């Protein structure tokens, strides 16, 4: 039994070391997946109801949802551009962060937070409008779909994930800058010791 516990402890220790060694890559991989996921989400935001609602008298909801769709997809596109710039500047593997890496990390976190806040807000406004929309069931049958609220649920869940990732990126940036500062101090001490 002691050997099993010792082996499990050793495995967790190795996993912990691996995560610490690769935390930078993991952080940016998670950012890329979440940002790309959000952009894909925005592209299909009003797909379920766009054609159906456009055929009814629910013009107010239709126009509002189209405007929200455009706004969210524009913010999602900004996130994709930041994601590509982060890859180009090697933020995912650069040992020393330069000002560009720091600025990109901050902007990426801001875009995640703004995207999530807007998604949560717009969904809280549009979902009740959609629930109260007077849309005949026959339109859903003709379009071979059903009235559902999955896009709102997905967006709200994705927003919470984006908030967590934004906080993670900010904490990682603070950690990275602290490690760089400590490394610079150690190098300075080593140089001073070498000279004496």
Residue pairs with C-beta under 8 A, 6 or more apart in sequence:
19 26
23 172
23 175
24 92
24 93
24 172
24 176
25 92
25 93
27 92
27 168
27 169
27 172
28 86
28 87
28 91
28 92
29 92
30 165
30 168
31 83
31 86
31 108
31 112
31 165
31 169
32 83
32 86
32 87
34 112
34 158
34 161
34 162
34 165
35 76
35 79
35 80
35 82
35 83
35 108
35 111
35 112
36 80
36 83
37 158
38 76
38 79
38 115
38 119
38 158
38 162
39 73
39 76
39 77
39 79
39 80
41 72
41 76
41 151
41 154
41 155
41 158
42 69
42 72
42 73
42 75
42 76
43 73
43 76
44 151
45 65
45 68
45 69
45 72
45 73
45 151
45 155
46 65
46 66
46 68
46 69
46 151
47 151
48 145
48 148
48 150
48 151
49 61
49 62
49 65
49 130
49 147
50 62
50 65
50 66
51 143
52 135
52 139
52 140
52 143
52 145
53 61
53 62
53 65
53 133
53 135
54 62
55 139
56 133
56 134
56 135
56 136
56 139
57 134
58 133
58 134
58 135
60 129
61 126
61 129
61 130
61 133
64 125
64 126
64 129
65 126
65 130
68 122
68 126
71 118
71 122
72 115
72 118
72 119
72 122
75 111
75 114
75 115
75 118
76 115
78 111
79 108
79 111
79 112
79 115
82 104
82 107
82 108
82 111
83 108
85 104
86 92
86 101
86 104
86 105
86 108
89 98
89 100
89 101
89 104
90 101
91 97
91 101
91 104
91 105
94 101
96 180
97 105
97 173
97 176
97 177
97 180
102 173
102 177
105 169
105 170
105 172
105 173
106 170
106 173
108 166
108 169
109 166
109 167
109 169
109 170
109 173
110 166
112 162
112 163
112 165
112 166
112 169
113 162
113 163
113 166
115 159
115 162
116 158
116 159
116 160
116 162
116 163
116 166
117 159
119 155
119 156
119 158
119 159
120 155
120 156
120 159
123 152
123 155
123 156
126 152
127 149
127 152
130 149
130 152
131 149
135 147
137 147
140 146
140 147
